[in-house]
């Protein structure tokens, strides 16, 4: 019994009656409990959200430009060199 409590957590949410009816119907159609249906739907939505924010999608032209910049980077501009110098002056190694 203690092991069951360690593996589960409770979530509470308020839902409009008409939305609950739709969720109940969908759960019935899949042969799931409402809780199981909601947990599965939340996990799927969470996975899609995480994927959408962690994966960068580039068009083919942009992929080529990115690869070219990595393989043959341009020389640093004067502004970049000054910024690097300012950073080194600001962030000194601790002796």
Biopython code that builds the backbone (N, CA, C, O; Angstrom):
import numpy as np
from Bio.PDB.StructureBuilder import StructureBuilder

atoms = [
    (1, "UNK", "N", (0.818, -1.195, 0.000)),
    (1, "UNK", "CA", (0.000, 0.000, 0.000)),
    (1, "UNK", "C", (0.867, 1.266, 0.000)),
    (1, "UNK", "O", (0.575, 2.215, -0.728)),
    (2, "UNK", "N", (1.936, 1.282, 0.818)),
    (2, "UNK", "CA", (2.827, 2.443, 0.854)),
    (2, "UNK", "C", (3.497, 2.642, -0.497)),
    (2, "UNK", "O", (3.751, 3.776, -0.902)),
    (3, "UNK", "N", (3.784, 1.556, -1.194)),
    (3, "UNK", "CA", (4.417, 1.647, -2.496)),
    (3, "UNK", "C", (3.477, 2.327, -3.504)),
    (3, "UNK", "O", (3.935, 3.107, -4.339)),
    (4, "UNK", "N", (2.176, 2.040, -3.434)),
    (4, "UNK", "CA", (1.206, 2.670, -4.322)),
    (4, "UNK", "C", (1.191, 4.185, -4.138)),
    (4, "UNK", "O", (1.123, 4.931, -5.115)),
    (5, "UNK", "N", (1.253, 4.636, -2.888)),
    (5, "UNK", "CA", (1.259, 6.077, -2.627)),
    (5, "UNK", "C", (2.523, 6.731, -3.166)),
    (5, "UNK", "O", (2.487, 7.885, -3.591)),
    (6, "UNK", "N", (3.632, 6.015, -3.154)),
    (6, "UNK", "CA", (4.886, 6.587, -3.639)),
    (6, "UNK", "C", (4.877, 6.752, -5.158)),
    (6, "UNK", "O", (5.575, 7.613, -5.694)),
    (7, "UNK", "N", (4.093, 5.935, -5.846)),
    (7, "UNK", "CA", (4.097, 5.977, -7.302)),
    (7, "UNK", "C", (3.003, 6.847, -7.892)),
    (7, "UNK", "O", (3.005, 7.069, -9.103)),
    (8, "UNK", "N", (2.087, 7.342, -7.112)),
    (8, "UNK", "CA", (0.989, 8.126, -7.669)),
    (8, "UNK", "C", (0.897, 9.482, -6.989)),
    (8, "UNK", "O", (1.261, 9.651, -5.826)),
    (9, "UNK", "N", (0.405, 10.426, -7.747)),
    (9, "UNK", "CA", (0.136, 11.759, -7.213)),
    (9, "UNK", "C", (-1.258, 12.149, -7.682)),
    (9, "UNK", "O", (-1.746, 11.652, -8.697)),
    (10, "UNK", "N", (-1.868, 13.009, -6.963)),
    (10, "UNK", "CA", (-3.239, 13.401, -7.273)),
    (10, "UNK", "C", (-3.239, 14.779, -7.928)),
    (10, "UNK", "O", (-2.513, 15.683, -7.515)),
    (11, "UNK", "N", (-4.067, 14.916, -8.953)),
    (11, "UNK", "CA", (-4.278, 16.206, -9.611)),
    (11, "UNK", "C", (-5.768, 16.503, -9.550)),
    (11, "UNK", "O", (-6.594, 15.627, -9.805)),
    (12, "UNK", "N", (-6.100, 17.720, -9.219)),
    (12, "UNK", "CA", (-7.502, 18.134, -9.214)),
    (12, "UNK", "C", (-7.670, 19.254, -10.227)),
    (12, "UNK", "O", (-6.808, 20.120, -10.377)),
    (13, "UNK", "N", (-8.796, 19.213, -10.915)),
    (13, "UNK", "CA", (-9.076, 20.262, -11.896)),
    (13, "UNK", "C", (-10.578, 20.489, -11.962)),
    (13, "UNK", "O", (-11.367, 19.564, -11.773)),
    (14, "UNK", "N", (-10.953, 21.698, -12.225)),
    (14, "UNK", "CA", (-12.368, 22.015, -12.426)),
    (14, "UNK", "C", (-12.615, 21.973, -13.935)),
    (14, "UNK", "O", (-11.782, 22.414, -14.727)),
    (15, "UNK", "N", (-13.766, 21.437, -14.312)),
    (15, "UNK", "CA", (-14.089, 21.314, -15.723)),
    (15, "UNK", "C", (-15.578, 21.592, -15.909)),
    (15, "UNK", "O", (-16.406, 21.185, -15.094)),
    (16, "UNK", "N", (-15.894, 22.272, -16.967)),
    (16, "UNK", "CA", (-17.306, 22.584, -17.256)),
    (16, "UNK", "C", (-18.056, 21.279, -17.530)),
    (16, "UNK", "O", (-17.486, 20.339, -18.084)),
    (17, "UNK", "N", (-19.313, 21.224, -17.147)),
    (17, "UNK", "CA", (-20.094, 19.991, -17.340)),
    (17, "UNK", "C", (-20.112, 19.493, -18.787)),
    (17, "UNK", "O", (-20.029, 18.288, -19.025)),
    (18, "UNK", "N", (-20.220, 20.403, -19.750)),
    (18, "UNK", "CA", (-20.243, 19.961, -21.143)),
    (18, "UNK", "C", (-18.882, 19.405, -21.577)),
    (18, "UNK", "O", (-18.825, 18.463, -22.368)),
    (19, "UNK", "N", (-17.804, 19.970, -21.075)),
    (19, "UNK", "CA", (-16.470, 19.447, -21.389)),
    (19, "UNK", "C", (-16.286, 18.077, -20.743)),
    (19, "UNK", "O", (-15.701, 17.181, -21.353)),
    (20, "UNK", "N", (-16.773, 17.907, -19.530)),
    (20, "UNK", "CA", (-16.683, 16.616, -18.856)),
    (20, "UNK", "C", (-17.453, 15.556, -19.626)),
    (20, "UNK", "O", (-17.003, 14.415, -19.727)),
    (21, "UNK", "N", (-18.595, 15.916, -20.161)),
    (21, "UNK", "CA", (-19.386, 14.960, -20.945)),
    (21, "UNK", "C", (-18.603, 14.488, -22.170)),
    (21, "UNK", "O", (-18.629, 13.305, -22.509)),
    (22, "UNK", "N", (-17.916, 15.406, -22.824)),
    (22, "UNK", "CA", (-17.107, 15.044, -23.999)),
    (22, "UNK", "C", (-15.969, 14.124, -23.580)),
    (22, "UNK", "O", (-15.701, 13.125, -24.249)),
    (23, "UNK", "N", (-15.298, 14.450, -22.482)),
    (23, "UNK", "CA", (-14.183, 13.622, -21.997)),
    (23, "UNK", "C", (-14.682, 12.238, -21.610)),
    (23, "UNK", "O", (-14.047, 11.235, -21.934)),
    (24, "UNK", "N", (-15.817, 12.178, -20.920)),
    (24, "UNK", "CA", (-16.380, 10.880, -20.540)),
    (24, "UNK", "C", (-16.695, 10.042, -21.766)),
    (24, "UNK", "O", (-16.402, 8.847, -21.800)),
    (25, "UNK", "N", (-17.292, 10.668, -22.776)),
    (25, "UNK", "CA", (-17.645, 9.935, -24.004)),
    (25, "UNK", "C", (-16.396, 9.416, -24.704)),
    (25, "UNK", "O", (-16.364, 8.266, -25.143)),
    (26, "UNK", "N", (-15.376, 10.246, -24.810)),
    (26, "UNK", "CA", (-14.131, 9.833, -25.452)),
    (26, "UNK", "C", (-13.474, 8.692, -24.677)),
    (26, "UNK", "O", (-12.972, 7.742, -25.277)),
    (27, "UNK", "N", (-13.478, 8.783, -23.363)),
    (27, "UNK", "CA", (-12.901, 7.720, -22.528)),
    (27, "UNK", "C", (-13.660, 6.416, -22.748)),
    (27, "UNK", "O", (-13.052, 5.352, -22.863)),
    (28, "UNK", "N", (-14.983, 6.497, -22.808)),
    (28, "UNK", "CA", (-15.797, 5.303, -23.059)),
    (28, "UNK", "C", (-15.446, 4.680, -24.409)),
    (28, "UNK", "O", (-15.319, 3.461, -24.522)),
    (29, "UNK", "N", (-15.293, 5.515, -25.422)),
    (29, "UNK", "CA", (-14.978, 5.019, -26.763)),
    (29, "UNK", "C", (-13.641, 4.291, -26.805)),
    (29, "UNK", "O", (-13.457, 3.362, -27.591)),
    (30, "UNK", "N", (-12.718, 4.711, -25.961)),
    (30, "UNK", "CA", (-11.407, 4.054, -25.906)),
    (30, "UNK", "C", (-11.361, 2.953, -24.858)),
    (30, "UNK", "O", (-10.337, 2.287, -24.705)),
    (31, "UNK", "N", (-12.448, 2.755, -24.142)),
    (31, "UNK", "CA", (-12.474, 1.722, -23.117)),
    (31, "UNK", "C", (-11.580, 2.041, -21.929)),
    (31, "UNK", "O", (-11.013, 1.141, -21.309)),
    (32, "UNK", "N", (-11.458, 3.300, -21.622)),
    (32, "UNK", "CA", (-10.617, 3.756, -20.508)),
    (32, "UNK", "C", (-11.475, 4.427, -19.449)),
    (32, "UNK", "O", (-12.613, 4.826, -19.695)),
    (33, "UNK", "N", (-10.888, 4.536, -18.262)),
    (33, "UNK", "CA", (-11.529, 5.359, -17.240)),
    (33, "UNK", "C", (-11.281, 6.823, -17.594)),
    (33, "UNK", "O", (-10.379, 7.143, -18.368)),
    (34, "UNK", "N", (-12.085, 7.696, -17.023)),
    (34, "UNK", "CA", (-11.884, 9.126, -17.266)),
    (34, "UNK", "C", (-10.494, 9.542, -16.801)),
    (34, "UNK", "O", (-9.799, 10.284, -17.495)),
    (35, "UNK", "N", (-10.087, 9.063, -15.626)),
    (35, "UNK", "CA", (-8.751, 9.420, -15.110)),
    (35, "UNK", "C", (-7.651, 8.963, -16.058)),
    (35, "UNK", "O", (-6.740, 9.731, -16.368)),
    (36, "UNK", "N", (-7.729, 7.718, -16.518)),
    (36, "UNK", "CA", (-6.719, 7.188, -17.430)),
    (36, "UNK", "C", (-6.702, 7.983, -18.730)),
    (36, "UNK", "O", (-5.635, 8.297, -19.258)),
    (37, "UNK", "N", (-7.882, 8.307, -19.242)),
    (37, "UNK", "CA", (-7.970, 9.092, -20.477)),
    (37, "UNK", "C", (-7.322, 10.464, -20.304)),
    (37, "UNK", "O", (-6.550, 10.908, -21.154)),
    (38, "UNK", "N", (-7.641, 11.121, -19.204)),
    (38, "UNK", "CA", (-7.102, 12.465, -18.961)),
    (38, "UNK", "C", (-5.588, 12.422, -18.776)),
    (38, "UNK", "O", (-4.876, 13.273, -19.310)),
    (39, "UNK", "N", (-5.089, 11.439, -18.022)),
    (39, "UNK", "CA", (-3.640, 11.332, -17.814)),
    (39, "UNK", "C", (-2.936, 11.088, -19.144)),
    (39, "UNK", "O", (-1.920, 11.722, -19.428)),
    (40, "UNK", "N", (-3.464, 10.176, -19.963)),
    (40, "UNK", "CA", (-2.845, 9.886, -21.258)),
    (40, "UNK", "C", (-2.862, 11.122, -22.153)),
    (40, "UNK", "O", (-1.862, 11.427, -22.803)),
    (41, "UNK", "N", (-3.986, 11.834, -22.194)),
    (41, "UNK", "CA", (-4.086, 13.043, -23.018)),
    (41, "UNK", "C", (-3.120, 14.121, -22.530)),
    (41, "UNK", "O", (-2.496, 14.810, -23.336)),
    (42, "UNK", "N", (-2.997, 14.264, -21.219)),
    (42, "UNK", "CA", (-2.071, 15.263, -20.663)),
    (42, "UNK", "C", (-0.631, 14.902, -20.986)),
    (42, "UNK", "O", (0.168, 15.777, -21.321)),
    (43, "UNK", "N", (-0.291, 13.622, -20.888)),
    (43, "UNK", "CA", (1.077, 13.195, -21.202)),
    (43, "UNK", "C", (1.393, 13.435, -22.673)),
    (43, "UNK", "O", (2.484, 13.900, -23.002)),
    (44, "UNK", "N", (0.453, 13.124, -23.563)),
    (44, "UNK", "CA", (0.671, 13.358, -24.992)),
    (44, "UNK", "C", (0.858, 14.850, -25.284)),
    (44, "UNK", "O", (1.746, 15.234, -26.045)),
    (45, "UNK", "N", (0.020, 15.679, -24.675)),
    (45, "UNK", "CA", (0.134, 17.122, -24.882)),
    (45, "UNK", "C", (1.449, 17.647, -24.316)),
    (45, "UNK", "O", (2.084, 18.510, -24.922)),
    (46, "UNK", "N", (1.858, 17.139, -23.169)),
    (46, "UNK", "CA", (3.123, 17.565, -22.569)),
    (46, "UNK", "C", (4.302, 17.170, -23.454)),
    (46, "UNK", "O", (5.225, 17.961, -23.650)),
    (47, "UNK", "N", (4.274, 15.955, -23.985)),
    (47, "UNK", "CA", (5.366, 15.501, -24.856)),
    (47, "UNK", "C", (5.450, 16.367, -26.114)),
    (47, "UNK", "O", (6.546, 16.731, -26.541)),
    (48, "UNK", "N", (4.300, 16.699, -26.710)),
    (48, "UNK", "CA", (4.295, 17.554, -27.906)),
    (48, "UNK", "C", (4.837, 18.951, -27.574)),
    (48, "UNK", "O", (5.593, 19.528, -28.356)),
    (49, "UNK", "N", (4.451, 19.484, -26.426)),
    (49, "UNK", "CA", (4.910, 20.815, -26.028)),
    (49, "UNK", "C", (6.415, 20.830, -25.813)),
    (49, "UNK", "O", (7.102, 21.744, -26.268)),
    (50, "UNK", "N", (6.926, 19.821, -25.124)),
    (50, "UNK", "CA", (8.367, 19.745, -24.867)),
    (50, "UNK", "C", (9.124, 19.593, -26.178)),
    (50, "UNK", "O", (10.134, 20.262, -26.396)),
    (51, "UNK", "N", (8.642, 18.719, -27.048)),
    (51, "UNK", "CA", (9.304, 18.519, -28.340)),
    (51, "UNK", "C", (9.321, 19.808, -29.145)),
    (51, "UNK", "O", (10.331, 20.151, -29.760)),
    (52, "UNK", "N", (8.206, 20.520, -29.139)),
    (52, "UNK", "CA", (8.110, 21.755, -29.919)),
    (52, "UNK", "C", (9.076, 22.825, -29.430)),
    (52, "UNK", "O", (9.516, 23.663, -30.217)),
    (53, "UNK", "N", (9.410, 22.811, -28.151)),
    (53, "UNK", "CA", (10.309, 23.836, -27.623)),
    (53, "UNK", "C", (11.766, 23.404, -27.606)),
    (53, "UNK", "O", (12.652, 24.246, -27.465)),
    (54, "UNK", "N", (12.034, 22.107, -27.746)),
    (54, "UNK", "CA", (13.415, 21.633, -27.661)),
    (54, "UNK", "C", (14.017, 21.262, -29.003)),
    (54, "UNK", "O", (15.232, 21.088, -29.101)),
    (55, "UNK", "N", (13.206, 21.138, -30.029)),
    (55, "UNK", "CA", (13.715, 20.758, -31.342)),
    (55, "UNK", "C", (13.633, 21.967, -32.254)),
    (55, "UNK", "O", (12.579, 22.590, -32.386)),
    (56, "UNK", "N", (14.740, 22.288, -32.873)),
    (56, "UNK", "CA", (14.784, 23.406, -33.810)),
    (56, "UNK", "C", (14.637, 22.829, -35.216)),
    (56, "UNK", "O", (15.417, 21.974, -35.636)),
    (57, "UNK", "N", (13.642, 23.305, -35.923)),
    (57, "UNK", "CA", (13.414, 22.844, -37.280)),
    (57, "UNK", "C", (13.854, 23.955, -38.239)),
    (57, "UNK", "O", (13.454, 25.111, -38.106)),
    (58, "UNK", "N", (14.685, 23.569, -39.202)),
    (58, "UNK", "CA", (15.175, 24.538, -40.173)),
    (58, "UNK", "C", (14.823, 24.082, -41.578)),
    (58, "UNK", "O", (14.800, 22.885, -41.867)),
    (59, "UNK", "N", (14.550, 25.040, -42.446)),
    (59, "UNK", "CA", (14.374, 24.742, -43.857)),
    (59, "UNK", "C", (15.719, 24.266, -44.407)),
    (59, "UNK", "O", (16.761, 24.523, -43.805)),
    (60, "UNK", "N", (15.699, 23.583, -45.534)),
    (60, "UNK", "CA", (16.929, 23.030, -46.117)),
    (60, "UNK", "C", (17.964, 24.129, -46.349)),
    (60, "UNK", "O", (19.146, 23.940, -46.061)),
    (61, "UNK", "N", (17.533, 25.256, -46.858)),
    (61, "UNK", "CA", (18.460, 26.369, -47.109)),
    (61, "UNK", "C", (19.104, 26.848, -45.806)),
    (61, "UNK", "O", (20.301, 27.135, -45.771)),
    (62, "UNK", "N", (18.312, 26.934, -44.743)),
    (62, "UNK", "CA", (18.830, 27.355, -43.443)),
    (62, "UNK", "C", (19.770, 26.299, -42.859)),
    (62, "UNK", "O", (20.753, 26.646, -42.204)),
    (63, "UNK", "N", (19.481, 25.019, -43.088)),
    (63, "UNK", "CA", (20.374, 23.950, -42.628)),
    (63, "UNK", "C", (21.734, 24.081, -43.302)),
    (63, "UNK", "O", (22.771, 23.941, -42.654)),
    (64, "UNK", "N", (21.726, 24.346, -44.587)),
    (64, "UNK", "CA", (22.993, 24.505, -45.333)),
    (64, "UNK", "C", (23.783, 25.708, -44.816)),
    (64, "UNK", "O", (24.998, 25.632, -44.637)),
    (65, "UNK", "N", (23.083, 26.816, -44.580)),
    (65, "UNK", "CA", (23.762, 28.022, -44.078)),
    (65, "UNK", "C", (24.347, 27.760, -42.697)),
    (65, "UNK", "O", (25.458, 28.201, -42.403)),
    (66, "UNK", "N", (23.619, 27.051, -41.851)),
    (66, "UNK", "CA", (24.094, 26.732, -40.506)),
    (66, "UNK", "C", (25.330, 25.847, -40.580)),
    (66, "UNK", "O", (26.324, 26.111, -39.904)),
    (67, "UNK", "N", (25.275, 24.794, -41.399)),
    (67, "UNK", "CA", (26.421, 23.889, -41.548)),
    (67, "UNK", "C", (27.627, 24.624, -42.115)),
    (67, "UNK", "O", (28.753, 24.400, -41.671)),
    (68, "UNK", "N", (27.405, 25.492, -43.082)),
    (68, "UNK", "CA", (28.511, 26.258, -43.669)),
    (68, "UNK", "C", (29.161, 27.164, -42.633)),
    (68, "UNK", "O", (30.384, 27.300, -42.606)),
    (69, "UNK", "N", (28.350, 27.782, -41.781)),
    (69, "UNK", "CA", (28.899, 28.673, -40.745)),
    (69, "UNK", "C", (29.717, 27.889, -39.724)),
    (69, "UNK", "O", (30.693, 28.406, -39.181)),
    (70, "UNK", "N", (29.323, 26.644, -39.461)),
    (70, "UNK", "CA", (30.091, 25.828, -38.519)),
    (70, "UNK", "C", (31.385, 25.331, -39.162)),
    (70, "UNK", "O", (32.444, 25.351, -38.535)),
    (71, "UNK", "N", (31.292, 24.887, -40.409)),
    (71, "UNK", "CA", (32.463, 24.320, -41.087)),
    (71, "UNK", "C", (33.468, 25.390, -41.503)),
    (71, "UNK", "O", (34.673, 25.141, -41.516)),
    (72, "UNK", "N", (32.980, 26.569, -41.838)),
    (72, "UNK", "CA", (33.869, 27.658, -42.276)),
    (72, "UNK", "C", (33.380, 28.959, -41.649)),
    (72, "UNK", "O", (32.794, 29.801, -42.330)),
    (73, "UNK", "N", (33.626, 29.123, -40.335)),
    (73, "UNK", "CA", (33.082, 30.303, -39.648)),
    (73, "UNK", "C", (33.731, 31.598, -40.156)),
    (73, "UNK", "O", (34.905, 31.608, -40.527)),
    (74, "UNK", "N", (32.960, 32.678, -40.169)),
    (74, "UNK", "CA", (33.526, 33.969, -40.583)),
    (74, "UNK", "C", (34.486, 34.491, -39.517)),
    (74, "UNK", "O", (34.436, 34.076, -38.359)),
    (75, "UNK", "N", (35.345, 35.392, -39.922)),
    (75, "UNK", "CA", (36.255, 36.026, -38.975)),
    (75, "UNK", "C", (35.434, 36.872, -37.995)),
    (75, "UNK", "O", (34.431, 37.468, -38.389)),
    (76, "UNK", "N", (35.847, 36.931, -36.728)),
    (76, "UNK", "CA", (35.089, 37.751, -35.770)),
    (76, "UNK", "C", (35.182, 39.231, -36.136)),
    (76, "UNK", "O", (36.227, 39.720, -36.565)),
    (77, "UNK", "N", (34.064, 39.928, -35.957)),
    (77, "UNK", "CA", (34.032, 41.359, -36.249)),
    (77, "UNK", "C", (34.762, 42.119, -35.140)),
    (77, "UNK", "O", (35.044, 41.570, -34.075)),
    (78, "UNK", "N", (35.061, 43.381, -35.409)),
    (78, "UNK", "CA", (35.710, 44.223, -34.399)),
    (78, "UNK", "C", (34.841, 44.326, -33.142)),
    (78, "UNK", "O", (35.357, 44.299, -32.025)),
    (79, "UNK", "N", (33.528, 44.444, -33.325)),
    (79, "UNK", "CA", (32.628, 44.525, -32.167)),
    (79, "UNK", "C", (32.696, 43.250, -31.335)),
    (79, "UNK", "O", (32.700, 43.318, -30.105)),
    (80, "UNK", "N", (32.749, 42.096, -31.978)),
    (80, "UNK", "CA", (32.833, 40.835, -31.251)),
    (80, "UNK", "C", (34.161, 40.736, -30.501)),
    (80, "UNK", "O", (34.195, 40.275, -29.359)),
    (81, "UNK", "N", (35.233, 41.156, -31.122)),
    (81, "UNK", "CA", (36.539, 41.123, -30.455)),
    (81, "UNK", "C", (36.548, 42.043, -29.228)),
    (81, "UNK", "O", (37.079, 41.680, -28.178)),
    (82, "UNK", "N", (35.953, 43.243, -29.368)),
    (82, "UNK", "CA", (35.878, 44.168, -28.229)),
    (82, "UNK", "C", (35.011, 43.573, -27.113)),
    (82, "UNK", "O", (35.344, 43.704, -25.935)),
    (83, "UNK", "N", (33.909, 42.926, -27.477)),
    (83, "UNK", "CA", (33.034, 42.310, -26.473)),
    (83, "UNK", "C", (33.767, 41.184, -25.747)),
    (83, "UNK", "O", (33.621, 41.036, -24.533)),
    (84, "UNK", "N", (34.547, 40.396, -26.466)),
    (84, "UNK", "CA", (35.303, 39.310, -25.839)),
    (84, "UNK", "C", (36.349, 39.880, -24.881)),
    (84, "UNK", "O", (36.553, 39.346, -23.790)),
    (85, "UNK", "N", (36.997, 40.941, -25.282)),
    (85, "UNK", "CA", (37.996, 41.589, -24.414)),
    (85, "UNK", "C", (37.341, 42.143, -23.150)),
    (85, "UNK", "O", (37.873, 41.994, -22.050)),
    (86, "UNK", "N", (36.171, 42.789, -23.316)),
    (86, "UNK", "CA", (35.452, 43.333, -22.160)),
    (86, "UNK", "C", (35.030, 42.199, -21.222)),
    (86, "UNK", "O", (35.086, 42.349, -20.001)),
    (87, "UNK", "N", (34.618, 41.089, -21.779)),
    (87, "UNK", "CA", (34.226, 39.938, -20.970)),
    (87, "UNK", "C", (35.426, 39.413, -20.191)),
    (87, "UNK", "O", (35.319, 39.136, -18.996)),
    (88, "UNK", "N", (36.553, 39.277, -20.854)),
    (88, "UNK", "CA", (37.763, 38.787, -20.150)),
    (88, "UNK", "C", (38.189, 39.741, -19.046)),
    (88, "UNK", "O", (38.646, 39.302, -17.990)),
    (89, "UNK", "N", (38.045, 41.043, -19.277)),
    (89, "UNK", "CA", (38.392, 42.020, -18.243)),
    (89, "UNK", "C", (37.421, 41.938, -17.058)),
    (89, "UNK", "O", (37.823, 42.109, -15.908)),
    (90, "UNK", "N", (36.171, 41.682, -17.342)),
    (90, "UNK", "CA", (35.147, 41.629, -16.318)),
    (90, "UNK", "C", (35.205, 40.329, -15.525)),
    (90, "UNK", "O", (35.070, 40.337, -14.302)),
    (91, "UNK", "N", (35.402, 39.228, -16.212)),
    (91, "UNK", "CA", (35.402, 37.910, -15.594)),
    (91, "UNK", "C", (36.846, 37.410, -15.508)),
    (91, "UNK", "O", (37.374, 36.822, -16.452)),
    (92, "UNK", "N", (37.446, 37.649, -14.399)),
    (92, "UNK", "CA", (38.838, 37.230, -14.190)),
    (92, "UNK", "C", (38.843, 35.886, -13.474)),
    (92, "UNK", "O", (38.021, 35.664, -12.586)),
    (93, "UNK", "N", (39.744, 34.990, -13.838)),
    (93, "UNK", "CA", (39.822, 33.703, -13.125)),
    (93, "UNK", "C", (40.202, 33.919, -11.661)),
    (93, "UNK", "O", (40.988, 34.809, -11.336)),
    (94, "UNK", "N", (39.637, 33.096, -10.789)),
    (94, "UNK", "CA", (39.953, 33.151, -9.365)),
    (94, "UNK", "C", (41.285, 32.429, -9.146)),
    (94, "UNK", "O", (41.444, 31.284, -9.570)),
    (95, "UNK", "N", (42.249, 33.095, -8.482)),
    (95, "UNK", "CA", (43.563, 32.450, -8.283)),
    (95, "UNK", "C", (43.502, 31.283, -7.322)),
    (95, "UNK", "O", (44.522, 30.647, -7.058)),
]
sb = StructureBuilder()
sb.init_structure("model")
sb.init_model(0)
sb.init_chain("A")
sb.init_seg("    ")
for serial, (resi, resn, name, xyz) in enumerate(atoms, 1):
    if name == "N":
        sb.init_residue(resn, " ", resi, " ")
    sb.init_atom(name, np.array(xyz, "f"), 0.0, 1.0, " ", f" {name:<3s}", serial, name[0])
structure = sb.get_structure()
